Amino acid sequence: MLAQEIADILQKQFSSEVLRTVQFRDQVTVLVKKKRIVEILSFLHDSPDLFFDYLIDLSGVDYLDRKEHRFEVAYNLLSVKHNHHIRINAVVPEDDCNIDSVTGIWAGADWHERECYDLFGIKFTGHHDLRRVLMPEDWEGHPLRKDYPLKSDLGEKEWKGYTDVVAAAERNRIYEVH
């Protein structure tokens, strides 16, 4: 089945939830509202003709200057049995930066959701262990957000772990061999 046919099935089944479908370079992305994301993805997973049994990837996207919504969560899905692929992007507004967890559909979403939370600050409601996975627990902010500072000299905003390492390097400079 072609990805556009799958998008048409979604449009028919969830007409009030599908915002638009985008086709670019033989890839189809269906943009949906976040409210029924678990229901939409369960439909794709459980329907015998679709059977999207493999969550390839889940990631966040930040559109800092977009007015209608800032974030999206992208779900790249594959049906191993039927060999078809589709991408579902759910819109997540900045002022309500959360979406339901899909770990009940694909256990492998666990790590992806934690990474997305850690780097973008998108919370996954119902996730059993939502905590940082790449950044230290005391890290402030979310480094893949477009408004995250790019400067390396942040002064008092600098992560304490980094300043501790720099201070230790300076103290231990006397042991360097030339």
C-alpha positions in Angstrom: 0.0 0.0 0.0 1.3 3.5 -0.9 1.9 6.0 1.9 -0.7 8.4 0.3 -3.3 5.6 0.5 -2.6 5.2 4.2 -2.8 9.0 4.7 -6.2 8.9 2.9 -7.4 6.1 5.3 -6.3 8.2 8.2 -8.1 11.3 6.8 -11.3 9.2 6.5 -11.0 7.5 9.9 -9.9 10.6 11.9 -11.1 13.6 9.8 -11.4 15.9 12.8 -7.8 15.1 13.9 -5.9 15.3 10.6 -4.7 18.8 9.9 -3.0 18.2 6.6 -1.0 15.7 4.6 2.4 16.7 3.0 4.1 14.7 0.3 7.8 15.5 -0.3 10.3 13.3 -2.2 8.1 10.2 -2.1 7.6 10.5 1.7 4.3 11.3 3.2 3.8 13.1 6.5 0.4 13.3 8.1 0.1 16.3 10.5 -2.4 15.5 13.3 -3.7 17.1 16.5 -2.2 15.6 19.7 -5.4 14.9 21.6 -6.0 11.5 20.1 -2.5 10.5 19.2 -2.6 7.2 21.1 -5.9 6.3 19.3 -4.5 7.2 15.9 -1.2 5.3 16.4 -3.1 2.3 17.9 -5.3 2.2 14.7 -2.1 2.2 12.5 -0.6 -0.5 14.7 -3.7 -2.8 15.1 -5.3 -2.6 11.7 -4.4 -5.9 9.9 -4.1 -4.1 6.5 -1.8 -1.5 7.9 0.0 -3.3 10.8 2.7 -0.7 11.7 4.5 -2.9 14.1 7.8 -1.0 14.1 8.4 2.5 15.5 11.5 3.4 13.6 12.0 6.7 15.4 10.3 9.3 17.5 11.7 12.8 17.7 10.9 16.4 18.5 10.9 19.3 16.1 11.1 23.0 17.2 9.6 25.7 15.0 10.5 28.7 17.2 8.8 31.4 15.1 5.7 29.4 14.1 2.6 31.1 15.6 0.0 28.2 15.6 2.2 25.7 17.3 5.9 25.6 18.2 6.7 21.9 18.6 5.9 18.7 16.8 6.5 15.1 17.7 7.4 13.0 14.7 6.6 9.3 14.6 8.3 7.4 11.8 6.5 4.1 11.4 7.2 0.9 9.4 5.1 -2.2 8.7 7.6 -5.0 8.4 4.9 -7.4 7.2 3.6 -5.1 4.4 6.8 -3.1 3.8 5.2 0.4 4.0 6.2 3.5 5.8 4.6 6.7 7.0 5.4 9.6 9.2 2.9 11.0 11.7 3.6 14.4 13.2 1.6 15.6 16.2 1.4 19.3 16.9 2.4 20.4 20.4 1.9 24.0 21.4 4.5 25.7 23.6 1.9 26.7 26.3 0.7 23.1 26.6 4.0 21.2 26.0 2.9 17.6 26.6 1.5 14.7 24.7 0.4 11.2 25.6 3.0 8.4 25.8 2.9 5.7 23.2 4.9 3.2 25.2 1.8 1.1 25.5 1.8 0.5 21.8 5.6 0.2 21.2 7.8 -0.5 24.2 10.7 0.9 22.3 9.2 4.3 22.5 10.4 4.5 26.1 13.9 5.7 25.3 12.8 7.9 22.4 10.3 9.7 24.6 12.9 10.3 27.4 15.3 11.7 24.9 12.7 14.0 23.4 11.8 15.2 26.9 15.4 15.7 27.8 16.4 17.7 24.7 13.1 19.5 23.8 11.2 19.6 27.1 8.1 17.9 25.7 6.5 15.9 28.5 5.0 12.5 27.7 1.9 11.9 29.9 1.7 8.4 31.2 5.4 7.6 30.7 6.5 5.4 33.5 10.0 6.9 34.0 10.2 10.3 32.4 13.6 11.7 33.4 16.7 13.0 31.7 18.6 10.4 29.7 21.4 12.3 28.0 21.9 15.4 30.0 22.9 15.4 33.8 19.9 15.6 36.2 20.9 19.1 37.3 21.1 20.5 33.7 18.9 23.5 33.2 17.0 23.9 29.9 16.6 21.7 26.9 19.6 22.0 24.4 17.7 21.2 21.1 15.3 24.1 21.6 15.9 26.8 19.1 16.0 29.4 21.8 18.7 27.6 23.8 21.8 29.8 24.1 24.6 28.9 21.7 27.4 30.8 23.5 29.9 28.7 25.5 30.5 31.5 28.1 27.2 31.7 29.9 28.5 33.2 33.1 26.2 32.3 36.0 23.9 30.4 33.7 26.7 27.9 32.9 26.1 24.3 34.1 27.9 23.8 37.4 29.3 20.5 36.3 31.2 22.2 33.5 32.6 25.0 35.7 33.7 22.3 38.2 35.6 20.4 35.4 37.2 23.7 34.1 38.3 24.6 37.7 39.8 21.1 38.2 41.7 21.3 35.0 43.2 24.6 36.0 44.2 23.2 39.4 45.8 20.1 37.8 47.6 22.1 35.2 50.8 21.9 37.4 50.9 18.1 36.7 51.1 18.5 32.9 54.2 17.1 31.2 55.9 19.2 28.5 
